[in-house]
C-alpha cells in the first residue's frame, strides 16, 4: 500500500470583504472560499481538482502551501503544515513545490532562466558550489526539454510553453515529493497543453512524483489524474477514481461538467445531450442554505434547502441527497 503523503481534514479559508462603498469602520463580510474540504494524497498519485472559476480550487492549493490563512488540518507525513514554525516550514517546502497558472508572470523578468531555476537551490542548499549548481540547472533543463545553452536568456525571449517548462524545471530542481499544479496549461494553446501534460506525466513516472492538478477542463484532468475531486463554491461535490467519475458521474453538477466536454467526433458531438445549468454561481459571501448547488440543480427539492448533504460513499463519494436519480 502506498504511503499517505498529505491528509487534509476539514480545511476552511475565509476572507473578510468590505462591501463596495462601505465606511472604513464597517465590519467586513465573511467570504467562505473553502468550506470544510478533506482529502488524502498517496505517494505517486495524481489528484485532479475541477470546478468552475471561483469555486475555490486555487485557494485550496494556496492554503495547503500556507500562502493564505486557513483553519483545519493539512498533515504532511504526520506534521500539520498549518502549525509549523517558519524554520520547519521552510525545510518542509523542499518537498512541496508549485507550478503557477501564468507561465510568464510567475518568472522574474530581471533574472535569466539559469538564475530562476537555480534560485531554489541557492535558498535550500547554500552549501553547493557554483559548478554544482550550474550542473544541476543544465541537467534539469535537458530533462524538461530546454537546451542548456539558453541558460543566460531572459523569460521574455521564450514562448508560453517554454516558460512553463522553465517553471516546471524550477519546481523540480529540489527533487520534491509533491508538486501542486495550479492550472498550469490554461494559458497555453491546445497543442502546447498536450506537450506540457505529457511532460508532467513522464516526469512523474520517472521521478515518482505525487501531483495535485488543478484545472477547469475535465478532459485534461481525466487524462492525467488518478482520482478527481469536484468543487463547487468551496465545497466537495464528488470524489472518485478518474475513470469512475467520468464514466458514471453521480452528482448533477459533475454530470453538467462532463456534458460540456467536447467530443472530437462531430457526429457524436451534435448528437449528445447537453445539461444546461440555470443561473449564475451564487456569491460565497451569501451562499444558499443546505446544499450550495441547489439554486442551479434540476433535481433540487425542499430537503436540499434544509440541510447540507455529507460527502458519503465507499470509494465513489458524492454529496447529494438524490444521487443517480
Protein Blocks (a to p, Z undefined) as FASTA:
>chain_A
ZZdfbdcehiacddddddehiafklccddddfbghiacdddehiacddeddehilpmmmm
mmmnopaccedjddeehiafklccfklmmmmmmmpccddfblmlmpcfkbcfklmmmmmm
mmmmmmbcfklmmmmmmmmmmmnopafklmmpcfklpcfklmmmmmmmmmmmnopabdcd
ehkllmpcfklmmmmmmmmmmmmmmnopacddddfbfklmmmmpmbdcddeehiafbdcd
fklmmmmcfbfklmmmmmmpccfblklmmmpccdddehjdddfklgcehjfklmmcckbc
fklmmpccddedehiacddfbghZZ
